[in-house]
Amino acid sequence: ASLYNYTEADVRLSESYHTLRSLLTVEYDINGCPLTPFVSVEVFNNMSNQFNFDKTRYSAGIDWKVNKSNSIELSYMYQDVNAENDDEDVNSHFICVGYKYSF
């Protein structure tokens, strides 16, 4: 018995679904300041459907460099989903918190 309840049509769809993700980020390094503001846009293109947009994500936030090795990110993200996309059918708002360690 299978752990997953996938039909053969689901498997064929996943095998033929190809997405191109493009991300553009702009950040501004303020000289002598530990805060770095940024904005970004990420576009998901469905390559199986003539490069139609599946969704677009817009983000804005700050990256706080605590010290040489540690930084914390706080940002807001808006996700705009194409109505034709079956997986996700609602636009969403996110508050994102991230941690980075560099060595």
NORMO-V982961 format. One line per field, one symbol per residue. ss: DSSP state (A for helix, B for strand, O for the rest). psi: psi as a letter, one per 40 degrees, with the letter a starting at -180 (. if undefined). burial: # if it has 9 or more other C-alpha atoms within 8 Angstrom, else .. A space follows every 10 residues. Layout:
ss = ???
psi = ???
burial = ???
This chain:
ss = OOOOOOOAAA AAAAAAOOBB BBBBBBBBBO OOOOBBBBBB BBBBBBAAAO OBBBBBBBBB BBBBBOOOOB BBBBBBBBBB BOOOOOOOOO OBBBBBBBBB BOO
psi = iidighiddd dddddehhhh hhhhhhihhh hehehhiiii hhhhhhdeff fihdihhhii aihhhdadeh ihhhihhhhh hhdehddhei iihihhhihh hh.
burial = .......... #.....#.#. .......... ....###### ########.. ..######## ######..## ########## ##..#...#. .....#.... ...
